[in-house]
Amino acid sequence: MVSTNRIRLKPLSSILSLVAGMVIAGCNSIVTDRYQATAEVQYRWQVSYTTAQEKFPRRETFAANSLTNINGQKPQGAITGPDDKGLWWPSLPPRPTVEEMEQRQQPGENIGTPELNKSVEYKLSYQVGQETVTLPTNHQVYRAVAKAYPERLPLKFTLGVGDASVDKAETQ
């Protein structure tokens, strides 16, 4: 008799786990043909300053250049691209000079080698009625929009936890 209850409860517990997982994962979705995906790319020169006593270096940011890619189209001001992720990039900012690095050096610090860092921030905007919603997203969603945008195909966007991001895009 006890084993029969276990058999009945096991599927119920599996269903409850699945439902709980869906709530946590965020299963809300939006279908629309009114959307815009952006990928803001940035080049940034950074220099680390270290001392013998500190475990973590202090980082200073010098010159930076950014460019906003929209729906996979070549933006005005693009110098290179598209790269292997379909993104266009601006010109390189000027490398910091020795004088500039020394001006930011504090007593007892050693100056590191300047590093050119690249970053990308993805966002998706879509309309619900008259309201425009803008949320962070990822490269896969950006590329799905870039492919669908020329034909203005409707897309289904799956929202993340708490509807605070767009995790997936599918053509409808």
Secondary structure, 3 states (H helix, E strand, C coil): CHHHHHHHHHHHHHHHHHHHHHHHHCCCEEEECCEEEEEEEEEEEEEEEECCCCCCCEEEEEEEEEEEEECCECCCCCCECCCCCCCCECCCCCCCCHHHHHHHCCCCCEECCCEEEEEEEEEEEEEECCEEEEEECCHHHHHHHHHHHHHCCCEEEEECHHHCCEEEEEEC
